[in-house]
Amino acid sequence: MKLLSAWFFSLFPLVLLVSVSMAKGAAEPKVQILSPKEGSSITQQQNSILISGKVASQAARSENVDIMFIIDISGSTSQYAGVDFGDFGQLPDSSSSSGFGWPQITIRGFGLGRLPMSNLRNSILAAEVGAARRLLVQLNSQTTRVGIITFSEGARVLQPLTRDFDHVRRVLDSVLAAGPNGGTNMVEGIRTGISELMGFGSSEKRPEAVKAEFLLTDGFPTLPIGRGRVTPEDTDLAINAARLAGKAGIKVHVFALGEEALSYTRAAMGIAHESGGTYTPVSRAADVLAVVENISVVGVEYVQTVNQTTGQKATETRLAADGFFSSAVQVVEGQNQIEVIARASDGSTGRDSITVYYQSGNQKSLELEVFLEKEKNLKLQVERLGKSQAEIQQETERSREDSLKHPQQLPSAIEGPPR
């Protein structure tokens, strides 16, 4: 409790700045079609056009979104993720020369050097990095900033909030290259994320932005009290940090990866609940790639695009965590009325519509081609997991129900180095 009190009063200015006012009642989500513009004439070879725009619940404070990835790099993330990522293409492919597969092991603060292990390309850490990269592909850098924090013995800001997504990808590669080490100081990861998102660290302050942490972990807190072993005190510290995050308007969305993380979910569930975020249990760590984009930072869960002229729904639709969407919808010669319907997490719906005029031409739409190719790659990534997206989502729901049903008992001490 002394640790918690000292930290609370050190951030007392943050608490004074926090507004805890909450929106009352349901309100229709905001839907805005950004492209094409109302009344546009489109001439192209394809008989589908690309519709893109932005959605958000009325509770979203602004169009700007700040997301901080909080990535667990503790020693146990070297474990097998359940899938060989050899064909995924977006992860570095090395197991020795540049540090891959050699985690730094420490016990009670004393380093034991780097121990050989299997290729980290197939590890839980690789699944975490892959999930962050997958989400990054879908976000809009015009209004969304992303940062990277890793935690093990402590927490480090590897990338302050930025719109330079290419640089963020390089930082994520460096996380995998450095490999796992040490225990699980989850509370420091959450606290550091609060400081960065509130503009008290190295990230530029943006008070009006919608703020969120995406916490990816394969375990439970083992520091600072337990020194690498599980204690109720470490869990309480992490949950209390999430409570302060919630009061600061920061939701912590927790992804619990693998059987060890699901064996004791009190911290993961408590962090999500106290911050107003979501809890996503993933029994096979690699499957996080199929569910990471299910989280909506702006409170909108579903978007549907329909050509009301023909009654046809979009053949492809992608809704990103920051509320930007894209749809490929078929059109006919002449006038087409396109409507986008969005459903918020409270069940309320909103809509926007435009009229466009289409005629067949010789030129292809490059934007449409890029979108369809991106969708193809994202779907192929899930197919390589060996399960359908629906199967993985069903397994996730079952794991969530199991976590709610089963009593939370402190796991027995784990032999070996801190995890």
KAFENLIN-V799728 format. One record per helix or strand of 3 or more residues. SS is the DSSP state (A for helix, B for strand). FROM is the first residue (numbers start at 1). TO is the last residue. If there is no record, write none. Layout:
ss=(SS/SS)
from=(FROM/FROM)
to=(TO/TO)
This chain:
ss=(A/A/B/B/B/B/A/B/B/A/A/B/B/A/A/B/A/B/A/A/B/A/B/B/B/B/B/A/A)
from=(2/12/30/41/48/65/75/102/110/120/124/144/155/165/186/210/232/250/259/266/279/285/300/316/324/334/349/366/389)
to=(10/17/35/44/56/72/78/107/116/122/138/151/162/178/197/217/247/257/263/275/282/294/307/319/330/344/360/383/405)
